[in-house]
Amino acid sequence: MDIAHIIAEEKIKQAINDGDFDNLPGAGKPLQLEDLSHIPEELRQAYRMMKKLM
């Protein structure tokens, strides 16, 4: 593990302990994920970008 990863993990743990992640918008609701399994893996990012433009 590199030092940046360790520092990030510690900051996340501290934020959790401080309650910074409590009461976030959408908490407890299911995620709305897109099913991109029919898109080849190497084209998925381009597909997402094009979809945002529309």
DSSP file (Angstrom, degrees, kcal/mol; ACC not computed):
  #  RESIDUE AA STRUCTURE BP1 BP2  ACC     N-H-->O    O-->H-N    N-H-->O    O-->H-N    TCO  KAPPA ALPHA  PHI   PSI    X-CA   Y-CA   Z-CA
    1    1 A M              0   0    0      0, 0.0     2,-0.2     0, 0.0     0, 0.0   0.000 360.0 360.0 360.0 137.3    0.0    0.0    0.0
    2    2 A D     >  -     0   0    0      1,-0.1     4,-1.8     4,-0.0     3,-0.3  -0.486 360.0-106.7 -90.8 167.6    1.3    3.4   -0.8
    3    3 A I  H  > S+     0   0    0      1,-0.2     4,-2.5     2,-0.2     5,-0.2   0.835 116.9  57.3 -63.6 -35.5    1.1    6.4    1.6
    4    4 A A  H  > S+     0   0    0      1,-0.2     4,-2.4     2,-0.2    -1,-0.2   0.897 106.9  49.1 -63.8 -39.4   -1.6    8.2   -0.4
    5    5 A H  H  > S+     0   0    0     -3,-0.3     4,-2.4     2,-0.2    -1,-0.2   0.912 111.6  49.0 -65.3 -42.7   -3.9    5.1    0.0
    6    6 A I  H  X S+     0   0    0     -4,-1.8     4,-2.1     2,-0.2    -2,-0.2   0.913 112.3  47.8 -63.9 -43.6   -3.2    5.0    3.7
    7    7 A I  H  X S+     0   0    0     -4,-2.5     4,-2.3     2,-0.2    -2,-0.2   0.915 111.5  50.5 -64.5 -42.8   -3.9    8.7    4.2
    8    8 A A  H  X S+     0   0    0     -4,-2.4     4,-2.3     1,-0.2    -2,-0.2   0.925 110.0  50.1 -61.3 -44.8   -7.1    8.5    2.1
    9    9 A E  H  X S+     0   0    0     -4,-2.4     4,-2.5     1,-0.2    -1,-0.2   0.901 110.7  49.6 -60.7 -41.7   -8.4    5.5    4.2
   10   10 A E  H  X S+     0   0    0     -4,-2.1     4,-2.3     2,-0.2    -1,-0.2   0.894 110.4  49.9 -65.0 -40.4   -7.7    7.3    7.4
   11   11 A K  H  X S+     0   0    0     -4,-2.3     4,-2.3     2,-0.2    -2,-0.2   0.890 111.3  49.3 -66.1 -38.7   -9.5   10.4    6.2
   12   12 A I  H  X S+     0   0    0     -4,-2.3     4,-2.3     2,-0.2    -2,-0.2   0.931 111.0  49.3 -65.3 -45.4  -12.5    8.3    5.2
   13   13 A K  H  X S+     0   0    0     -4,-2.5     4,-2.4     1,-0.2    -2,-0.2   0.905 111.6  49.6 -60.0 -41.2  -12.6    6.5    8.6
   14   14 A Q  H  X S+     0   0    0     -4,-2.3     4,-2.2     2,-0.2    -1,-0.2   0.906 109.8  50.8 -64.8 -41.3  -12.4    9.9   10.4
   15   15 A A  H  X>S+     0   0    0     -4,-2.3     5,-2.4     2,-0.2     4,-0.7   0.887 110.2  50.1 -63.7 -39.1  -15.3   11.3    8.3
   16   16 A I  H ><5S+     0   0    0     -4,-2.3     3,-1.0     1,-0.2    -2,-0.2   0.939 111.7  47.7 -63.5 -46.3  -17.4    8.2    9.1
   17   17 A N  H 3<5S+     0   0    0     -4,-2.4    -2,-0.2     1,-0.2    -1,-0.2   0.845 110.8  51.6 -63.6 -33.9  -16.7    8.6   12.8
   18   18 A D  H 3<5S-     0   0    0     -4,-2.2    -1,-0.2    -5,-0.2    -2,-0.2   0.576 114.5-117.9 -78.9  -9.5  -17.5   12.4   12.6
   19   19 A G  T X<5 +     0   0    0     -3,-1.0     3,-1.4    -4,-0.7    -3,-0.2   0.683  67.9 141.4  82.1  18.5  -20.8   11.6   11.0
   20   20 A D  T 3 <S+     0   0    0     -5,-2.4    -4,-0.2     1,-0.3    -5,-0.1   0.721  72.6  50.1 -66.0 -19.9  -20.0   13.4    7.7
   21   21 A F  T >  S+     0   0    0     -6,-0.5     3,-0.7    -5,-0.1    -1,-0.3   0.392  86.1 110.2 -99.9   3.0  -21.7   10.7    5.7
   22   22 A D  T <  S+     0   0    0     -3,-1.4     5,-0.0     1,-0.2    -6,-0.0  -0.521  82.0  10.7 -76.6 145.7  -25.0   10.7    7.8
   23   23 A N  T 3  S+     0   0    0     -2,-0.2    -1,-0.2     1,-0.2     3,-0.1   0.825  81.8 166.9  59.0  37.9  -28.1   12.0    6.1
   24   24 A L    X   -     0   0    0     -3,-0.7     3,-2.0     1,-0.1    -1,-0.2  -0.531  49.2 -88.3 -76.1 150.2  -26.8   12.2    2.6
   25   25 A P  T 3  S+     0   0    0      0, 0.0    -1,-0.1     0, 0.0    -2,-0.0  -0.365 115.2  17.3 -59.1 133.8  -29.3   12.8   -0.2
   26   26 A G  T >  S+     0   0    0      1,-0.3     3,-2.0    -3,-0.1     2,-0.1   0.508  85.0 160.6  83.5   4.9  -30.6    9.4   -1.4
   27   27 A A  T <   +     0   0    0     -3,-2.0    -1,-0.3     1,-0.3    -5,-0.0  -0.376  68.3  14.6 -61.5 133.0  -29.4    7.5    1.6
   28   28 A G  T 3  S+     0   0    0      1,-0.3    -1,-0.3    -2,-0.1    -2,-0.0   0.409 101.8 114.0  83.8  -2.2  -31.2    4.2    2.0
   29   29 A K  S <  S-     0   0    0     -3,-2.0    -1,-0.3     1,-0.1     2,-0.0  -0.748  74.6-100.3-100.2 150.0  -32.6    4.3   -1.6
   30   30 A P        -     0   0    0      0, 0.0     2,-0.2     0, 0.0    -1,-0.1  -0.351  38.7-110.5 -67.6 147.7  -31.5    1.8   -4.3
   31   31 A L        -     0   0    0      1,-0.1     2,-1.0    -2,-0.0    -5,-0.0  -0.505  19.8-131.8 -74.3 145.3  -29.0    3.0   -6.8
   32   32 A Q        +     0   0    0     -2,-0.2     2,-0.3     2,-0.0    -1,-0.1  -0.794  36.3 179.9-100.0  91.8  -30.2    3.5  -10.3
   33   33 A L        -     0   0    0     -2,-1.0     2,-0.3     1,-0.0     0, 0.0  -0.686  24.4-127.5 -96.4 145.5  -27.6    1.6  -12.3
   34   34 A E        -     0   0    0     -2,-0.3     2,-1.0     2,-0.0    -1,-0.0  -0.700  17.1-129.6 -87.9 142.0  -27.5    1.3  -16.1
   35   35 A D        +     0   0    0     -2,-0.3     3,-0.3     1,-0.1    -1,-0.0  -0.809  38.3 161.7 -91.1 103.1  -27.2   -2.2  -17.6
   36   36 A L    >   +     0   0    0     -2,-1.0     3,-1.7     1,-0.2    -1,-0.1   0.097  36.1 115.0-106.9  20.8  -24.4   -1.8  -20.0
   37   37 A S  T 3  S+     0   0    0      1,-0.3    -1,-0.2     7,-0.0     4,-0.1   0.749  73.6  57.3 -65.2 -22.0  -23.7   -5.5  -20.3
   38   38 A H  T 3  S+     0   0    0     -3,-0.3    -1,-0.3     2,-0.1    -2,-0.1   0.567  93.4  81.4 -84.3  -7.9  -24.8   -5.4  -24.0
   39   39 A I  S <  S-     0   0    0     -3,-1.7     5,-0.1     1,-0.0    -3,-0.0  -0.835  94.2-107.9 -96.6 131.0  -22.1   -2.8  -24.8
   40   40 A P    >>  -     0   0    0      0, 0.0     3,-2.1     0, 0.0     4,-0.7  -0.299  30.0-118.6 -56.6 142.4  -18.6   -4.1  -25.3
   41   41 A E  G >4 S+     0   0    0      1,-0.3     3,-0.9     2,-0.2     4,-0.5   0.839 111.9  55.3 -55.1 -39.5  -16.4   -3.2  -22.4
   42   42 A E  G 34 S+     0   0    0      1,-0.2    -1,-0.3     2,-0.1     4,-0.2   0.624 111.6  45.4 -72.4 -11.0  -14.0   -1.0  -24.4
   43   43 A L  G <> S+     0   0    0     -3,-2.1     4,-2.3     2,-0.1    -1,-0.2   0.452  85.9  91.5-107.1  -3.5  -16.9    1.1  -25.7
   44   44 A R  H <X S+     0   0    0     -3,-0.9     4,-2.5    -4,-0.7     5,-0.2   0.899  85.6  49.2 -64.4 -43.1  -18.8    1.7  -22.4
   45   45 A Q  H  > S+     0   0    0     -4,-0.5     4,-2.2     1,-0.2    -1,-0.2   0.926 113.0  47.6 -63.7 -43.3  -17.1    4.9  -21.5
   46   46 A A  H  > S+     0   0    0     -4,-0.2     4,-2.5     1,-0.2    -1,-0.2   0.896 110.7  53.1 -62.8 -39.6  -17.7    6.4  -24.9
   47   47 A Y  H  X S+     0   0    0     -4,-2.3     4,-2.3     2,-0.2    -2,-0.2   0.918 109.0  48.5 -61.2 -44.3  -21.3    5.2  -24.7
   48   48 A R  H  X S+     0   0    0     -4,-2.5     4,-1.9     2,-0.2    -2,-0.2   0.912 112.0  49.5 -63.0 -42.4  -21.8    7.0  -21.4
   49   49 A M  H  X S+     0   0    0     -4,-2.2     4,-1.2     1,-0.2    -2,-0.2   0.924 112.2  46.6 -64.3 -44.6  -20.3   10.2  -22.7
   50   50 A M  H  X S+     0   0    0     -4,-2.5     4,-0.9     1,-0.2     3,-0.3   0.884 109.8  54.6 -65.0 -38.3  -22.4   10.2  -25.8
   51   51 A K  H >< S+     0   0    0     -4,-2.3     3,-0.6     1,-0.2    -1,-0.2   0.873 104.4  54.3 -64.2 -37.1  -25.5    9.5  -23.8
   52   52 A K  H 3< S+     0   0    0     -4,-1.9    -1,-0.2     1,-0.2    -2,-0.2   0.812 103.2  57.6 -66.3 -29.4  -24.9   12.5  -21.5
   53   53 A L  H 3<        0   0    0     -4,-1.2    -1,-0.2    -3,-0.3    -2,-0.2   0.745 360.0 360.0 -72.7 -22.9  -24.7   14.8  -24.6
   54   54 A M    <<        0   0    0     -4,-0.9    -1,-0.2    -3,-0.6    -2,-0.2   0.462 360.0 360.0 -83.6 360.0  -28.2   13.8  -25.7
